[in-house]
Amino acid sequence: MNIWDKLSEVDIKNKERFQKLFSEMIAKIQKNKFPIKIGEIEKEDYYIVVEENRANSYFVHIVPKQVYGLFKEMQKEAPYQFLGFSVVAGKYNNKDVRISCFGVQCSLLGKSL
């Protein structure tokens, strides 16, 4: 089974929480209230992973701990591809800043906006 098939089988617990985090992160980026620093921030049940140069953009990924291992695998397997639904929320250093919530269906994330 390839990594994209694995991702399609994911069923994130508490999707509503991650939908809310997704929309809140977009607002923080738009208001310059989230510092863009490359790396990972561990929270209670998720990580915030900030990358530079994926699709010539900064990416702020919200990654539920439930799928963190799969996310790390996909980072290596598909270093230049989008790893799911994302939204441009602003600019930093003349590049787009894109927000994604790994493992949550794009239809749900779109509704959260």
C-alpha positions in Angstrom: 0.0 0.0 0.0 1.5 3.4 -0.9 1.4 6.4 1.4 -1.4 8.1 -0.5 -3.6 5.1 0.0 -2.7 5.1 3.7 -3.7 8.7 3.9 -7.1 8.1 2.3 -7.8 5.5 5.0 -7.2 7.8 7.9 -10.1 8.6 10.2 -9.0 11.5 12.5 -10.7 11.5 15.9 -12.2 14.8 17.0 -12.2 16.3 13.5 -14.2 19.3 14.7 -11.3 20.3 17.0 -8.9 20.3 14.1 -11.3 22.2 11.9 -11.4 24.9 14.5 -7.6 25.0 14.9 -7.3 25.3 11.1 -9.5 28.3 10.9 -7.9 29.9 14.0 -4.4 29.4 12.5 -5.5 31.1 9.3 -6.7 34.1 11.3 -3.4 34.2 13.3 -1.4 34.2 10.1 -3.5 36.9 8.5 -3.1 39.1 11.6 0.7 38.4 11.9 0.1 36.8 15.3 2.0 33.5 14.5 5.7 33.7 14.1 7.0 31.8 11.0 9.9 29.8 12.4 11.0 26.6 10.7 10.6 23.6 12.9 8.0 21.7 15.0 6.0 22.8 18.0 4.4 20.0 20.1 1.0 20.5 21.6 -1.2 18.3 23.6 -2.7 16.2 20.8 -1.1 17.7 17.6 2.1 19.2 16.2 2.5 22.5 14.3 5.1 21.8 11.6 6.5 24.8 9.7 8.4 24.1 6.5 10.0 26.4 3.9 10.2 25.7 0.2 7.4 23.2 -0.3 5.9 24.4 -3.6 8.0 27.6 -3.1 5.9 28.5 -0.1 6.1 28.4 3.7 3.8 25.7 5.0 2.2 25.6 8.5 0.9 22.1 8.9 -1.4 21.2 11.8 -0.7 17.5 12.3 -2.7 15.4 14.7 -0.5 13.1 16.8 -2.6 10.2 15.5 -1.1 10.6 12.0 2.3 12.1 12.8 4.2 9.1 11.7 2.5 9.0 8.4 3.1 12.8 8.0 6.8 12.3 8.5 6.8 9.4 6.0 5.1 11.6 3.4 7.5 14.5 4.0 10.3 12.2 2.9 8.4 10.5 0.1 6.9 13.6 -1.4 9.2 16.5 -0.4 7.8 19.0 -3.0 4.2 18.0 -3.2 1.2 19.3 -1.3 0.4 16.9 1.5 -3.3 17.7 1.5 -5.7 20.6 1.3 -4.1 24.0 2.0 -5.1 27.7 2.0 -2.9 30.7 1.4 -3.2 32.8 4.5 -0.6 35.5 3.9 3.0 36.3 2.9 6.3 36.1 4.6 9.7 36.9 3.0 7.9 37.4 -0.3 6.6 33.8 -0.3 3.0 32.6 0.3 2.3 31.1 3.7 0.0 28.1 3.3 -1.9 26.4 6.1 -2.9 22.7 6.1 -4.4 20.3 8.5 -3.0 16.9 7.7 -5.4 14.0 7.6 -8.6 16.0 7.8 -10.7 15.9 4.6 -10.7 19.1 2.5 -14.5 19.2 2.5 -14.5 19.6 6.3 -11.7 22.1 6.3 -13.4 24.2 3.7 -16.6 24.3 5.8 -14.6 25.6 8.8 -13.8 28.8 6.8 
